[in-house]
């Protein structure tokens, strides 16, 4: 089955790479270190739509994303969520939070306006994430 990323996710993110189950995306919002993991199966809306083995693989990849984010800068808390109220395609947010960030202590979702990442800074962050995550580039 061919995987197609939701247009809104594609427009709001930068590609980090593919883990065995998920496409890993970096949210294009410089206010937060924020990854989005999207299982590469079409037609999924809920975690329970995945097989049991893929549910386990998803949580393993969420754990890998968490550790990668912790390794890129200050982080006191990790927020994990799979809301899907606006983008129906199953995706899991993994957000590194720090006391005093732009949304602290509230959620990042719907908090202010995104601040697009600088091209040089985003390239450097993606490079560091790729060093920490065993990702392949899509299409390779």
Residue pairs with C-beta under 8 A, 6 or more apart in sequence:
1 41
1 42
2 42
3 23
3 40
3 41
3 42
4 42
5 23
5 38
5 89
6 38
6 87
6 88
6 89
6 91
8 86
8 87
9 25
9 36
9 38
9 87
9 89
9 91
12 27
12 28
12 29
12 114
13 25
13 26
13 27
13 28
13 36
14 25
14 26
14 28
14 117
14 122
14 126
15 23
15 24
15 25
15 26
15 137
15 138
16 24
16 25
16 26
16 35
16 126
16 129
16 130
16 133
16 135
17 23
17 24
17 130
17 133
17 135
17 136
17 137
17 138
18 24
18 40
18 135
18 136
18 137
18 138
19 37
19 61
19 64
19 133
19 134
19 135
20 57
20 61
21 39
21 40
21 54
21 57
21 58
21 61
22 37
22 38
22 39
22 40
22 58
22 61
22 92
23 37
23 38
23 40
23 138
24 35
24 36
24 37
24 61
24 65
24 129
24 133
24 135
25 35
25 36
25 37
25 38
26 34
26 35
26 36
26 117
26 122
26 125
26 126
26 129
27 34
27 35
27 36
27 93
27 114
28 114
28 116
28 117
28 122
29 114
29 115
29 116
29 117
30 115
30 116
30 117
30 118
30 121
30 122
31 101
31 102
31 103
31 108
31 112
31 114
31 115
32 95
32 96
32 97
32 101
32 102
32 103
32 108
33 69
33 72
33 73
33 75
33 95
33 96
33 125
34 93
34 94
34 95
34 96
34 108
35 65
35 68
35 69
35 93
35 94
35 95
35 129
36 91
36 92
36 93
36 94
37 58
37 61
37 62
37 65
37 91
37 92
37 94
38 89
38 90
38 91
38 92
39 50
39 54
39 58
39 90
41 50
41 54
43 49
44 50
44 89
44 90
45 84
45 88
45 89
45 90
46 82
46 84
46 90
47 55
47 58
47 82
47 90
47 92
48 55
49 90
50 58
50 90
58 92
62 80
62 92
62 94
64 133
64 134
65 94
65 133
66 78
66 80
66 94
67 132
68 129
68 132
68 133
69 75
69 78
69 94
69 95
69 96
69 129
70 78
70 96
71 128
71 132
72 96
72 125
72 128
72 129
72 132
73 96
74 98
75 96
75 97
75 98
76 97
76 98
76 99
77 96
77 97
77 98
78 94
78 95
78 96
78 97
79 93
79 94
79 95
79 97
79 107
79 108
80 92
80 93
80 94
80 95
81 92
81 93
81 95
81 107
81 109
82 90
82 91
82 92
82 93
83 93
83 109
84 90
84 91
93 108
93 109
95 108
97 103
97 104
97 108
98 104
99 105
102 111
102 112
103 111
103 112
117 125
129 135
